[in-house]
């Protein structure tokens, strides 16, 4: 199994679930078991695996600590 990667950006909700508007302009549809209610519309770090060019199978979502 490959190691999970981290993706940073803004977590938003849409009709189909959750999307990460990643730093750099990419948009990734997220597949995840847990619903990240507290993190919606906030900057987050998503840990997971890229399953296609625009989809991440997320292992976890956590708030991004601003510096």
C-alpha positions as CSV (number, residue, x, y, z in Angstrom):
1,X,0.0,0.0,0.0
2,X,1.3,3.4,-0.8
3,X,1.8,6.1,1.8
4,X,-1.0,8.7,2.2
5,X,-0.3,12.3,1.0
6,X,-1.5,15.6,2.4
7,X,-3.5,18.2,0.4
8,X,-4.2,21.7,1.8
9,X,-7.0,24.0,0.9
10,X,-10.6,25.1,1.6
11,X,-13.2,22.4,2.3
12,X,-16.6,23.2,0.8
13,X,-19.9,21.3,0.6
14,X,-21.7,20.8,-2.7
15,X,-24.7,18.8,-3.8
16,X,-22.6,15.7,-4.3
17,X,-20.7,15.8,-1.0
18,X,-17.5,17.5,-0.2
19,X,-14.8,19.2,-2.3
20,X,-11.4,20.4,-1.5
21,X,-10.5,23.6,-3.3
22,X,-6.8,23.0,-3.0
23,X,-4.0,25.5,-2.9
24,X,-2.8,25.9,-6.5
25,X,-6.3,25.9,-8.0
26,X,-7.2,22.1,-8.2
27,X,-10.6,20.9,-7.0
28,X,-10.8,17.4,-5.6
29,X,-14.0,15.5,-4.8
30,X,-13.5,13.7,-1.5
31,X,-14.6,10.2,-0.6
32,X,-14.6,9.7,3.2
33,X,-16.3,7.8,5.9
34,X,-16.7,10.6,8.4
35,X,-18.7,13.8,7.7
36,X,-16.4,16.8,8.5
37,X,-19.1,19.3,9.8
38,X,-16.8,21.5,11.9
39,X,-14.2,21.9,9.1
40,X,-16.6,23.1,6.3
41,X,-15.7,26.5,4.8
42,X,-12.3,26.4,6.6
43,X,-8.8,25.8,5.6
44,X,-7.9,22.1,6.1
45,X,-5.3,19.5,5.5
46,X,-6.7,16.3,4.0
47,X,-4.7,13.1,4.4
48,X,-5.5,10.4,1.8
49,X,-4.8,8.8,-1.5
50,X,-5.5,10.2,-5.0
51,X,-7.8,7.7,-6.7
52,X,-8.1,9.7,-10.0
53,X,-7.0,13.1,-11.3
54,X,-9.7,14.9,-9.3
55,X,-10.7,12.5,-6.5
56,X,-9.2,11.8,-3.1
57,X,-10.0,8.9,-0.8
58,X,-9.6,10.7,2.5
59,X,-8.3,9.0,5.6
60,X,-8.7,12.2,7.7
61,X,-9.4,15.9,7.7
62,X,-8.0,18.4,10.1
63,X,-8.0,22.1,10.5
64,X,-5.0,23.9,9.1
65,X,-3.2,25.9,11.8
66,X,-2.6,29.4,10.4
67,X,0.8,30.9,11.2
